[in-house]
Amino acid sequence: MGIRFENVSKKFGENIVLHDFSLVLPDSGIVAFLGPSGRGKTTLLRLLAELDSPSGGRVISDFSRLTYVFQEDRLLGGVTALGNILAVLDKKDDAFAMLWLTRMGLSDSAHLLPGELSGGMRRRLAIARAMAYGGDLVLLDEPFAGLDELTRLSIYPFLFDKNDHTKLTILVTHDRNEALRVADRLIVLQGPVLHIAEDLII
């Protein structure tokens, strides 16, 4: 079944972010939520991660292991880049952690603390840590903010594989070209409801 949003509403005080929102997502593939700020994209991810609860309706998910790249890096400041990845692994595996650092172009920075990295390097480390943790549901909330186009293109293959039927990846972005490049399905949020006309299978 994947994921079902059934008549979901979400309010923050008097601000209605989602109203009577219903949507079914598959159990694999790459889905992009597209739209400007304040349209509920991040709220949908937080509901899936059970970091927020709906004000009405319900969210149903069949997934058992979730990984999340937040808009903020959320790194462990007193731990090296390598240590940040090892911290989320079920068992210590330096080689696997180094593999993800290498994929993100950070192999020479494994010994550095987050405070010794540039903003773009910290962003890539946050991505590496989440992807190393793994999961059958991957939530990416504006994961490439602050990264130049060449860097984005170099790491897309490690995040988006349209032939991978073992997981569902949900990307939140405001960049339509990016969404069209990586996603199987594009869902445009225009306000507190789903804009069905822009629910596109790519």
N, C-alpha and C positions, 0 to 999 in steps of 0.2 A: 504493500500500500504506500510506503514512503511517508509522506507528511500530509496531514489534512488540517487546514484552518477552517473551522466551522463557525460562521457568524461571529467572528472575533471582533471585539471592540476594545480600545485602549485609550484611556484618558489620563492626563497628568493635570490634576486640578480641573480647570475649566477647558483646558486645551484637548480637543478630540484629535487624536493621531490616526486611529483606525476606527471605522464604524461598519459593523455588520460585514466584515471581511471574510470571504470564503475562497479557498484555493486548494487544489490538490497538486502535490508535487511527487515526482517519481522516486524510486528507490536508488537511482543512479543517474549519472549525467552531470552536466554543468548548467546551472540556472543563474542568470544575472537579474538582480533587481536594480532598475535604473530609475533615476529621477533626481530632482534638485533636493537640497537640504530641507528637512522638516516634513517630508512626505511619508515617513513611517518605515523606511528601509532598515535602519538600525534597530528600531523597535521590533520588527519581525524577527531579526536574528536573536535579540535578547529574549523574546518569548520562546523561541526554539531552544535556547540554552537554559531556559527556566531561571534566568536572572531577573525577569519581570513576570508578573502574572497578568492574564487578560482581565479587563474590567467586565467583560461579558463574552460568552461563547467559550470555545475550547480549542486547544492545539493538541493534535494527536501525532505522535512520531513513533516509527518502528525502529529507529536507530539506537544502537547500544553504546557507541563510543563517539564522542563529539570532540572536535578540536576547533579552536576559535582564534583567528587573528583579529584583535581589536584595533580600533583606530589609534589607540595609544600603544606604545611599545610594551609596557608592563614587564620590563626586564628586572632581574635581580641585580641591584646595583653593586653589591659587594662580591659578585661572583663573575669569573671570567666568561668570555663568550662560549667556550667549550663547556664550562660548568653550567651555564644557563640551559644548554640543551640536555646535558646529563641529568639535570634536576627533574626533568619531566619523563624520563625513560623508566620503564618498568624494571629494567636491570641495567647496570653500568655497562656501556658499550662505547668505548672511545672511538672505535673505527666508524661506527654508524653515525655518531655525532659529528665526526670530522667529515663524513660524506656530505651531510647537509650543510655544513659550513662551506665546503668546497663548491657545492652547487650554487650557493648564494655569493660566491666570490669572496669568502671570508677566511679561507684556510690559513692565511698569514696573520690573522688577527685572533686566533683561538685563545691566546694567552692574555688578551687585553680585557679590561673591565668595560662595561657599557659606557661609563663616563669618558673613556679614552677613545671612543668611536665617534665618527661623524653621525649626523642625523640619519643619513641614508643607510649607513652601515648598521645602525641600531634597528632600523626598519627591516632590513634584510635578516638580521639576527632573530627578530621576533617572528618572521615568517619561517625561518629555518627551525626554530624551536617548536612551533605549532605543527609543522609538517613532519618533523621527526617523531613527535608524540603520536601522530597518526589518528585514524578514526574512520568510521564509515559515514560520518556526516562532517563535512568541513565547511566552516563559516568564515568568510573573508570579508571584513568590513573596511572598505577603502584600503586594501592592503598595500597599494603601491604609492600612496601619498608621499610626495617628496622625492620619488625616484624618477630619473630621466628615462626617456623612451628606450634607449639602447639597453639600459639595465633591466627594464621591464621585459623587453623582448628576450633577454638572455635567461630569465628565470621562469617565463611562462611555461616552458615544457615540463618543468618539475612540479607545477601546480595543476596544470590542466591537460588531461588526457581523455579525449572524447571516447576512446575505446576501453576505458576502465569502467567495468560494470560492477565494481565492488564498493563504490561509495557515491554519495551525492555531494557535490560541491556547490555552495551558494555564494555568489559574489555580489556584494553591494558596491555600486559605483555610480558616479554622475557622468562618466565618460562613455558616450554611446559607441564610439569607435572601438574602445576597449571591450565593451560588452559584446559587440558584434564579432570581434576577432576571436574570443575565447569560448563563448557560450553556445550551448545547444538550444537554449530557450531564453527569451528575453521578456521580462515582465516590467512594464513601465508603471510607476506609481505617480499619479497626478494629484493626489490629495488623500483624504481619509478613506477612500474606497479604491478598489482595483480598477484600473482603466482597461477593460476587457479588450478593446479594439487593438491595444498594443501588446497583447499577450501573444508573442510570436514564437513559432517553432523555426529555428534557423537551420 
